[in-house]
Amino acid sequence: MESGNLTFTMIKPGAVSNEYIGPILSKITEAGFRIAAMKMIKLRTAQAEVFYGIHRDRPFFKSLVEFMTSGPIVVAVLEKENAVEAYRALIGNTNPEEAKSGTIRKLFAESVSKNAVHGSDSDENALNEAMFFFSRSEIFTKDGEVMMAANQIVPR
Ligand SMILES: Nc1ncnc2c1ncn2[C@@H]1O[C@H](COP(=O)(O)OP(=O)(O)OP(=O)(O)O)[C@@H](O)[C@H]1O
């Protein structure tokens, strides 16, 4: 399994509380993504601060952390060729008003801050974000192998 075939997503609190988990997962699988790992969790403040640490100095950081810890989220690892780019195309622009029709954010986001889903922006971040929430033995790739490292696999 090459790292370029994996991305990481979160279904954010607003989308979970609006009962959009099912519709969003349908869009994901209809677009040809496999779900390699998935669970529902509630982020603690410290976790959200680390996950979004790159935005620590932005004016929206505090409200972003508060929103992301306000209720349960679904975290998942998705598998598809060229997964990062393909998934960012499927979710659409960060701001739903600018997202193309048919994209997940156009369909399910409420605003730029409550924008339904997260999608990794690089292969490196995809692996780091997947590893933030899952152990390697919890990620089941298509060829029936458990991911051990970015470019190293062993039979299950
Ligand atoms: N101007 C803003 N006002 C409020 N929230 C914002 C703003 N810009 C970004 N955010 C929030 O911070 C998150 C991370 O911002 P980033 O620029 O990384 O966007 P993104 O990569 O499209 O989103 P994500 O990382 O969640 O996929 C966004 O998804 C959004 O929820």
The ligand as an SDF file (V2000), in Angstrom:
LIG
                    3D

 31 33  0  0  0  0  0  0  0  0999 V2000
  -11.7990   32.1830    8.2090 N   0  0  0  0  0  0  0  0  0  0  0  0
  -12.1940   31.1610    8.9690 C   0  0  0  0  0  0  0  0  0  0  0  0
  -13.1520   31.3410    9.9050 N   0  0  0  0  0  0  0  0  0  0  0  0
  -13.5620   30.3470   10.6910 C   0  0  0  0  0  0  0  0  0  0  0  0
  -13.0810   29.0780   10.5880 N   0  0  0  0  0  0  0  0  0  0  0  0
  -12.1450   28.8420    9.6830 C   0  0  0  0  0  0  0  0  0  0  0  0
  -11.6510   29.8750    8.8190 C   0  0  0  0  0  0  0  0  0  0  0  0
  -10.7150   29.3250    8.0100 N   0  0  0  0  0  0  0  0  0  0  0  0
  -10.6240   28.0380    8.3610 C   0  0  0  0  0  0  0  0  0  0  0  0
  -11.4840   27.7530    9.3690 N   0  0  0  0  0  0  0  0  0  0  0  0
  -11.6940   26.4610   10.0140 C   0  0  0  0  0  0  0  0  0  0  0  0
  -10.4450   25.8250   10.2320 O   0  0  0  0  0  0  0  0  0  0  0  0
  -10.4020   24.5980    9.5130 C   0  0  0  0  0  0  0  0  0  0  0  0
   -8.9970   24.3840    9.0000 C   0  0  0  0  0  0  0  0  0  0  0  0
   -8.6830   25.3910    8.0630 O   0  0  0  0  0  0  0  0  0  0  0  0
   -7.8820   25.0550    6.7460 P   0  0  0  0  0  0  0  0  0  0  0  0
   -7.4250   26.3190    6.1560 O   0  0  0  0  0  0  0  0  0  0  0  0
   -6.8880   23.9720    7.0330 O   0  0  0  0  0  0  0  0  0  0  0  0
   -9.0490   24.5210    5.8000 O   0  0  0  0  0  0  0  0  0  0  0  0
   -9.2790   23.1340    5.1190 P   0  0  0  0  0  0  0  0  0  0  0  0
   -7.9770   22.4650    4.8850 O   0  0  0  0  0  0  0  0  0  0  0  0
  -10.1840   23.2980    3.9590 O   0  0  0  0  0  0  0  0  0  0  0  0
  -10.1060   22.4550    6.2390 O   0  0  0  0  0  0  0  0  0  0  0  0
   -9.8150   21.1030    6.9420 P   0  0  0  0  0  0  0  0  0  0  0  0
   -8.3850   21.1890    7.4200 O   0  0  0  0  0  0  0  0  0  0  0  0
  -10.8140   21.0460    8.0790 O   0  0  0  0  0  0  0  0  0  0  0  0
  -10.0670   20.1060    5.8780 O   0  0  0  0  0  0  0  0  0  0  0  0
  -11.4580   24.7270    8.4190 C   0  0  0  0  0  0  0  0  0  0  0  0
  -11.9890   23.5060    7.9930 O   0  0  0  0  0  0  0  0  0  0  0  0
  -12.5010   25.5660    9.1100 C   0  0  0  0  0  0  0  0  0  0  0  0
  -13.3500   24.7240    9.8940 O   0  0  0  0  0  0  0  0  0  0  0  0
  1  2  1  0
  2  3  1  0
  2  7  2  0
  3  4  2  0
  4  5  1  0
  5  6  2  0
  6  7  1  0
  6 10  1  0
  7  8  1  0
  8  9  2  0
  9 10  1  0
 10 11  1  0
 11 12  1  0
 11 30  1  0
 12 13  1  0
 13 14  1  0
 13 28  1  0
 14 15  1  0
 15 16  1  0
 16 17  2  0
 16 18  1  0
 16 19  1  0
 19 20  1  0
 20 21  2  0
 20 22  1  0
 20 23  1  0
 23 24  1  0
 24 25  2  0
 24 26  1  0
 24 27  1  0
 28 29  1  0
 28 30  1  0
 30 31  1  0
M  END
$$$$
